[in-house]
């Protein structure tokens, strides 16, 4: 009896890996929410303190962030989660053992360098995502 409960707990934990990875994936930052003329304070209030600040070739102060900027839309994300649950049920959780390491690398959101440059009055001039 003890072993069957342990096996059940292990399989239940395996079933949860893929869907949990999909649900807990960080949401991307919509860079288009920041427009020229926004204050540096608005950007910092939204994104937090920048990890670094540089000066560009024109002498503008620029904050550099590493942000998640791309992700599947919510419909795609829900489809991926539903697919994960179905595959886990069909394979009794064994697909998690085989495919989770690959899935982590293939589907993880990548952080991109995003540079926000400001004029002398700390008004946003540009927000550029490095590709």
C-alpha positions in Angstrom: 0.0 0.0 0.0 2.8 2.4 0.9 4.5 1.9 -2.5 1.4 2.5 -4.5 0.8 5.8 -2.7 4.4 6.9 -3.4 4.0 5.9 -7.0 0.8 7.9 -7.2 2.4 11.0 -5.7 5.4 10.7 -8.1 3.2 10.4 -11.2 0.9 13.2 -10.0 4.0 15.4 -9.6 5.2 14.5 -13.0 1.9 15.3 -14.6 2.0 18.8 -13.2 5.5 19.8 -14.6 4.5 20.8 -18.1 1.3 22.7 -17.3 2.9 24.5 -14.3 5.8 25.6 -16.6 3.3 27.0 -19.0 1.3 28.8 -16.3 4.3 30.2 -14.4 6.1 31.5 -17.5 6.8 35.2 -17.0 4.7 37.6 -19.0 6.5 39.7 -21.5 6.8 43.5 -21.2 4.9 45.4 -23.9 7.5 48.0 -24.9 5.0 49.9 -27.0 3.3 51.1 -23.8 6.2 53.6 -23.5 6.1 56.4 -25.9 8.3 59.4 -26.6 7.8 62.1 -24.0 7.1 59.7 -21.1 9.1 60.5 -18.0 12.0 58.4 -16.8 10.0 58.1 -13.6 7.1 56.3 -15.4 9.5 53.8 -17.0 11.3 53.1 -13.7 8.0 52.9 -11.8 6.8 50.3 -14.3 10.0 48.3 -14.8 11.9 48.9 -11.6 15.4 50.4 -11.3 17.6 49.7 -14.4 20.5 47.3 -13.9 22.7 49.8 -15.8 22.8 53.2 -17.3 25.0 54.3 -20.2 25.5 57.4 -22.4 24.8 57.0 -26.1 26.8 58.6 -28.9 24.6 61.7 -28.8 25.2 62.2 -25.1 21.8 61.0 -24.0 21.4 59.1 -20.7 20.1 55.6 -21.4 18.8 52.9 -19.0 19.5 49.3 -20.1 17.2 46.5 -19.0 17.1 42.8 -19.7 13.4 42.0 -20.2 11.1 39.3 -21.5 9.7 40.9 -24.7 8.1 38.0 -26.6 5.7 35.3 -25.6 2.9 33.2 -27.1 -0.4 35.0 -26.9 -2.8 33.8 -24.2 -4.8 31.6 -26.6 -1.6 29.9 -27.7 -0.5 29.6 -24.1 -3.8 27.9 -23.1 -3.5 25.5 -26.1 0.0 24.5 -25.0 -1.1 23.9 -21.4 -4.1 21.9 -22.5 -1.9 19.8 -24.9 0.5 19.2 -22.0 -2.3 17.9 -19.8 -3.6 15.6 -22.5 -0.2 14.2 -23.3 0.6 13.7 -19.6 -2.7 11.8 -19.1 -2.1 9.7 -22.3 1.4 8.7 -21.3 0.8 8.5 -17.5 3.3 11.3 -16.9 6.2 9.6 -18.6 6.4 12.2 -21.4 7.5 14.6 -18.7 10.6 12.6 -18.0 11.5 12.4 -21.7 10.6 15.9 -22.9 10.7 18.4 -20.1 14.5 19.1 -20.4 14.1 19.8 -24.1 10.9 21.8 -23.6 12.5 24.0 -21.1 15.1 25.1 -23.6 12.9 25.2 -26.7 10.0 27.1 -25.3 11.5 29.4 -22.6 11.1 33.1 -23.1 14.3 34.9 -23.8 15.3 38.1 -22.2 16.4 40.9 -24.5 18.4 44.0 -23.9 16.1 47.0 -24.0 17.6 50.5 -24.0 15.5 53.5 -23.0 17.2 56.8 -23.8 16.2 60.2 -22.4 16.7 63.9 -23.2 18.2 66.4 -20.7 14.7 66.7 -19.0 14.4 62.9 -18.4 11.8 62.6 -21.2 11.9 59.3 -23.2 13.3 59.7 -26.7 13.6 56.0 -27.7 13.0 52.5 -26.5 15.0 50.0 -28.5 14.9 46.2 -28.2 18.1 44.5 -29.2 17.5 41.4 -31.4 
